């Protein structure tokens, strides 16, 4: 597609439910990032993929968070046993290059509300 | 943790005026970027300035970088209502891939 696509845009989950958030990056983009953004704050790094390899998952808040990008394109962020503190906007971004920082292309985000 | 700190946290000006936002960071960098985020949307890249550059222009945007002070400023000239958004700076902190973000400046342009 023309841009980074995320789905669902909005998700309401009951505490304890599992959720899966999908990111479809720009075709051919090597790097893929997941960020968590709280209201009124900047993005907080969660994890980074270079093609299918997850090179950095240091930002994942707990072992309830899991991300994958099995074929080096679409990525899924899974949150198990959701808690209220998981409520946030989850942003996906991709970049053409594998190394060296440069322009990131963001999706519109998935807003997760945990009741 | 966030490295960049933008100030002011919020800025409200009249349409047509210039808006200046500042960003400070802590570690050495290869480059610094500015992004815009409209309410409820994703971030959009505005401009990238490399550590060996001091000033860069793009349309109504002017970015300066002072590596000795570890700071950058974003100037939007002749502001428009459509410029209402949050603006974030992001630095690479010398990393090969990661960006570190500030908390942003919320800009409101009053018609």
Contacts between the chains, C-beta under 8 A, distances in Angstrom:
chain1	res1	chain2	res2	distance
A	4	B	42	7.4
A	31	B	97	6.3
A	40	B	103	7.4
A	40	B	104	7.8
A	40	B	106	7.8
A	41	B	103	5.4
A	41	B	104	7.5
A	42	B	2	5.8
A	42	B	4	7.4
A	42	B	88	5.3
A	42	B	90	8.0
A	42	B	101	3.6
A	42	B	102	5.3
A	42	B	103	5.0
A	42	B	104	5.4
A	43	B	43	7.2
A	43	B	88	7.7
A	43	B	101	5.0
A	44	B	2	7.4
A	44	B	101	7.6
A	45	B	98	6.2
A	45	B	99	7.7
A	45	B	100	7.7
A	48	B	97	5.9
A	48	B	98	6.7
A	50	B	97	7.5
A	55	B	97	7.5
A	56	B	97	7.6
A	56	B	98	7.1
A	91	B	42	6.2
A	91	B	43	7.2
A	93	B	42	7.9
A	93	B	43	7.6
A	98	B	97	7.8
A	99	B	96	4.8
A	99	B	97	6.2
A	100	B	30	7.5
A	100	B	96	6.4
A	100	B	97	7.7
A	101	B	30	6.6
A	101	B	31	6.3
A	101	B	33	7.8
A	101	B	92	3.9
A	101	B	95	6.7
A	101	B	96	7.5
A	101	B	97	6.4
A	101	B	98	7.4
A	101	B	99	5.9
A	102	B	31	7.9
A	102	B	48	6.9
A	103	B	33	7.2
A	103	B	45	4.5
A	103	B	48	6.4
A	104	B	33	8.0
A	104	B	35	7.9
A	104	B	43	7.4
A	104	B	45	6.5
A	104	B	99	6.9
A	105	B	45	7.4
A	106	B	35	8.0
A	106	B	42	3.6
A	106	B	43	4.5
A	106	B	44	7.1
A	107	B	42	5.3
A	108	B	40	8.0
A	108	B	41	5.7
A	108	B	42	4.8
A	109	B	41	7.6
A	109	B	42	5.6
